[in-house]
Structures are given as C-alpha cells and as structure tokens.
Amino acid sequence: MTGPHRDPPEVVTVGESMVVLSPAAGAPLDAADRLAVAVGGAESNVAVALAGLGHRTAWVSRVGADPFGRLVLRQVAAAGVDVGPVTVDHRARTGLYLKDPGPDGTDVHYHRAGSAASRLTPAVLADARLAGARLLHLSGITPALSRSCRALVERAVTARPLAGALVSFDVNHRPRLWPAGRAAPVLRRIADRADVVFVGLDEARRLWGSTDPAAVRRLLPGPELVVVKDAAVGATALPRAGTASFVPALRVPVLEPVGAGDAFAAGFLSALLRGHDVDAGLRLGHLTAARALTVAGDTAPPADRRRLDALAALAPADWSTLDPAAAGVLAGGNGRRER
C-alpha cells in the first residue's frame, strides 16, 4: 500500500497500532451495549498529530491481513501519514484493545499477544524509503511486545540506522505489558541513548524512584534533552547543559485522557523541528495535548498551526491567564472533569 507522500519523510515513527473499541457515551465497558470502533497506537498517534501540524510523516509497523489491519492502514493514511513502510502480515492478526471509562480515569484491556506488530524486527529500519528523515520517534511500548521488538528499539538508539536523524523516545511504560521491576532497567538503558526523551513524573517515580525532574535528569545523563511531564501541573525541559525550563499546563475539561501524551510529544517535536525555543516547544506540547484531552478518540482533528504557534509564543504572564476555550484551542466536548 502506498502512502500520500513522494518526498522522503521528515519524521518516521515505529510501533504498533491497534483497533480500539470503546463504549458509546463513555459508559463503563460492562454496562455498554454499543462499542465505537477507532484506531490508536502511541507512535501512529504522534505521526498523525505531526502530519496535522504540516510535517511529512511515515509510520513503520506490521498489521494483519484482516479487516482490522485494513481499517488501521486506511485511517492512518487518511490523516496524511505515509503507510507505505507498513508490512501486511498473513500469519498474524492485528492487535486490539478496549477502553473502560470510569470516574477515576480510563482503564485499558489489551488483546495484542502474538500480534503482527509483535513480529517487527530491526530490519524494518533498513527500508530505503526512510532515508533522509530528520527525526525517528519510538516509545517504550514497543520493547515490551517481543524480543525482536526490543532488539529493533535498541538498534535504533545505538546503531542509528537512519543516518543524521535525531532519535526521540517516549518512555510510555505500560504496567499491563510488563511490570516496573522488569521494565525499569531496559527503559532506562534505551532512554539514556536517545537524543530527546519524554517521561511522565509518575512513570519515573514508578520505574526508578525519581521524585522530581532534576532527579530524572541525573538518572539520564545521555540525552540532549529530557522532558518531564507532571500531568496537570506542567512540563519541565532539562537540557544536558544549561537551565531547565518549566511551563505550566493548561486547565481544560477532560473528555478522554488517552492520547494526550502522544499529542504533547508531537507538539514539542514540531517546535523542535522548526527551530523554536524550548519554552515554545513546551507550550505547543500543552496546546496539542489540550486538544487531545477534549476528544473521545486518541487523536484530535488538525488545528490551525499558525494559531497554535502564536499562542506558543505568548509571554509567561499571558500564558498563565490563557483561556483555552476562548482562544479556540479545544477540539470539542465539555468533558467530565478538569485537568
């Protein structure tokens, strides 16, 4: 299947995407009589969001030769992402997960063991169509899927098969895939070899016992930049040398939190690729995350990049008083609770 781009991609993301089943109207899964069908996956979420911000993106993965695989390819391609590097696997199925909304957040149930994407290998990074990319984005979900997937991610951060590309890595620890005790050393080793790292403070505490952004930075001395996200509080960018930057999060009504971290990474990486400063990158990350928080799916519709860039350039005092709804940031929904 060919993608929409003839030019080499600016950004390459690698990882599994699945079909998502979620109860209509946000009901608990055990009380639902209808399920909405969508597509989601951390790395394709980032690719979709970056495409919506005007970047040429390609997604590398495997899907089954089944209706769900065709659905995944169609939806990701429709968002402007090149799916040409995706392999259709006739021996394994497309992964599936179910969302279970509740008053304290959304639980997730995976049906992905033995999926087509778990059969990814380091060889996928040798695809000539990926040459010339400026950025390779990966997440800590992929090494949890299989030995070959772990080898893929480890090769990406050590051998650097995409010559000249920055490597960004979102820790994205999923306890349902592997417990913290087993994941912690693997994710730390991979993260310390990337150029840009995203990690939630809650993840860092669970994995490594780190209680503040400075502690995370000390634990990961290798990357050029470590971005520590603290949910509704804000995000801190800590360069290898120089002063840390903190930007508070926006207060928005939350309809569905899944996918917000991917949107944040996409916003920040877009700013980085376009030469914006770190503070603007953190603000653009918050803006794109805010949009994702106000939609039921994993990704929000494309936004007006010029408007988001203008908001990302606000002075700190103006940012602190920004009303996301009045500024036209939110993508939809009144939400159930504030973030």
Disulfide bonds with the S-S distance in Angstrom:
none
